[in-house]
């Protein structure tokens, strides 16, 4: 009865407040009422009607104080929920997550399903914009499961939508498309709503990522019409942003900038910092592509300032990489290296424990209290069960028929339990066998890994020492980066009577098979050079092919091993500086002084060193080198790396463009920039192949 009177009072108060909802002064007067429930509703209404964020925090905090005084967990949760929404709207995503967790903690002590579901949604979306995608998707899935269990069917769409956009941000495009399709399939096409419009926009983003520009354009245009129809300026601005991205890919730069500016105007007008941040990086990329590097740097720094203010660690480290790339293109190598180092340092600490310390504490508190509530429910259930058992015992004593039936079923149950016990015993034995097998597999794996690691030390010991080159050249680098523990690439240099033999080779395969081939290649090359000091480069490759075919018993028959290697090989006379070159599928890149630092490519023969269906003798080229000229020899691992926006190989042209831009720098700086460019291109992709590049300044 008391509870009914309480809620009657609350409803009447709420009705009274709604009458004055348009009158802030009336609500402020109600905060002086003697009834705490009226004061609470006045403060929470003020928080929802106020536009100024500082006042919203003040009213929400006051509502929480009153609710705690009333010891009303639902009302406390509503206060924290409003605080969280205000933090979210002011782009303070970390603080928003903290408030939402507090709200969820209090709502779980009640049984208000609507507020619990809403808070799961807000947690998912706040964590998404903060950049913590695994936590975001966890709360999205938990919220949807909660709605399913409690038949909150009206909330399905919003959890599908937030799941779609979390997966889009996380680059899980297949998952994102599944959720977009669910929304489209479950929306009334005659009365499309905001969820439908966002799903159409998401589909457009997926087509854009897959480079299906015509389809992307159709979906972006349709989404923009839908958002305009339902008066969603924010949604329309997201369409302008994505249309700008599409036109940039199409190299329609004026159109891209036009749409970027339309989106940015709205975000600035509403002070939506997350949207401004996204547009600044896109505009920066636009100016980067049209080679206005100063403007690009200005925009990247503006975005970095916003990212730091919003505490977005992922954006912060990526911004440093963009800034570094722009400085490198501008020719300011010192600044490029400085910001690349900041990128590396920041990336290493992206998941710093301090960032999530408050989150973890609140999560632990929430989990503990949730368990306590569950234990209380279980205790109540046990008490009810005991009462039922007491009644059952009374009923059993009233009739012998029921007693006999009970005994019969008891005996049957015992028999069943005996069978189950025997089956469980068998399962336990099988589990023990599987456990032992797993231990043996783990031991075997550890032994194999240890053996391969030891093999890598042997392989590195066989590779020539850099001091051979140090005694001849003042400036050089060796970039050697195996994909696995051991490598299928190898480099070779040996000095005999003023003749420097120099090679970079890429053997068939990588890992252990490639490493065997590389050691065979080095051994054969050493043996040939030792016995044939006057041979030219092409003659050495011919001999090398013969020796590999003999060693691998290759005769050209169908089904036999086709192993071999690609190699770039040259002999330099250290006195006359004449270079004799021969190549098997791998070229030599040269920057000659008289060519105004334009790249000259000494092309190889298009055949490997090993069995081949169209074998011919190797050819050679001779060229005279001058002081300060630079040449490079390399395997194809660097420019075969998958990455970039479309996750495609880098290609030789991009590799040559990098060399053109850096050839005037010291070789050590060149090596650092090559690594930086590789990192930028590769992003989150795995290394595709072994990588080897040698650069030498004469």
Order of alpha helices (4+ residues) and beta strands (2+ residues): alpha-alpha-alpha-alpha-alpha-alpha-alpha-alpha-alpha-alpha-alpha-alpha-alpha-alpha-alpha-alpha-alpha-alpha-alpha-alpha-alpha-beta-beta-beta-alpha-alpha-beta-beta-beta-beta-beta-beta-beta-beta-beta-alpha-alpha-beta
